[in-house]
Amino acid sequence: MNNAFEIIGGKPLKGEIIPQGAKNEALQVLSAVLLTGEKVTISNIPDIKDVNKLIELLGDMGVEVNRLTADTYSFEAKNIDLNFFESDAFKTKGGGLRGSIMIVGPLLARYGKASIPKPGGDKIGRRRLDTHFLGFEKLGAKFNYNPDNGFFNVDASDLRGTYILLDEASVTGTANVVMAAVLAKGTTTIYNAACEPYLQQLCKMLNRMGAKISGVGSNLLTIEGVTGLHGTEHRLLPDMIEIGSFIGLAAMTGSEITIKDVHYDELGIIPDVFKRLGIKLERRGDDIYIPAQKHYEIETFIDGSIMTIADAPWPGFTPDLLSIVLVVAIQAKGSVLIHQKMFESRLFFVDKLLDMGAQIILCDPHRATVIGLDKQVQLRGISMTSPDIRAGVSLLIAALSAQGKSTIYNIEQIERGYQHIDDRLRALGANIKRI
């Protein structure tokens, strides 16, 4: 029997919460340890399944992994076992983890070859990996798919810098190509590069290791190849998706919450989007303070038309928070159109919210109109199953605001992305238990 969360909702929470280290940054910078034989120390690593699996995978490959404190590890990739990539163990572990694609760039760069199983992961529409492969091919890698064992074999013995225009500003795609390019011969230019903070963090870390990357923070990166990289220390940013989730949680449950150490300047447009929903939040030093609010009213556009909130590549609004915005809008005053452009089938969890009493019109797989209840009607607790990480936390927020008992099944989907979430919510006074 899978674990589930049982939640008795409808009571305000109070207190401070510290966001975990950023999952999506972790998957990138952990892969980068493969670029050098020297020691790399990384701190603020979140204790979650996707990240722990990648750390375990690094260990299986022959990286010397030491856990120094709860959130800090050192890695030394002196002796990598390249035969491991042909093994069934790698197929099982690598195939079950989307992040495993991220080790390909560094391996190609350092060893000139790699094998990877066809990837798996979240069900949020086709997440293509073409961007990764096309980038590697432009640098001179040759791909060979073997249908018998389901592996791609890649030969990259002669990577050379080149001009690359990415077909989409994929974050993981950009990161992977950057890691391959830092050791290629000559200069690589990547245009339409992703430029979000986690990628900037990776580039800064690589530069400390001796890489020569310029244009960090823009969508045009220039990488001068170097012959080798050395060790470094790196600290992960806090997870902006968690920070957004906690802002939404505070508003929806009418709670007074302080989110600590948020690296406010790296949050981009996120605080503003929540303010557009009428949520009062204030910056206090590097914390965000959200007062208890009985009501919050969605702004309209200046001409009076209905507010639309859509996702876009950074510095636009991250798709990972649209599910949260949708849920929080349920109890706002006013209406909002949520437009999920980047993934199909991310909005399919609204049927659970309708069962709870939300007023939402699902227009198509990409758009939903939320008609706010303004807290005139409380949601009802129900039993539900979490389809993906972000929807899972959105449902959790809905359940905490609802009257009565909710049960959320398939919570390993939530725990892939959020560490010890039940303990941390209980510390704020939430009535949540694991069953």
Order of alpha helices (4+ residues) and beta strands (2+ residues): beta-beta-alpha-beta-alpha-beta-beta-alpha-alpha-beta-alpha-beta-beta-beta-alpha-beta-alpha-beta-beta-beta-alpha-beta-alpha-beta-beta-beta-alpha-beta-alpha-beta-beta-beta-alpha-beta-alpha-alpha-beta
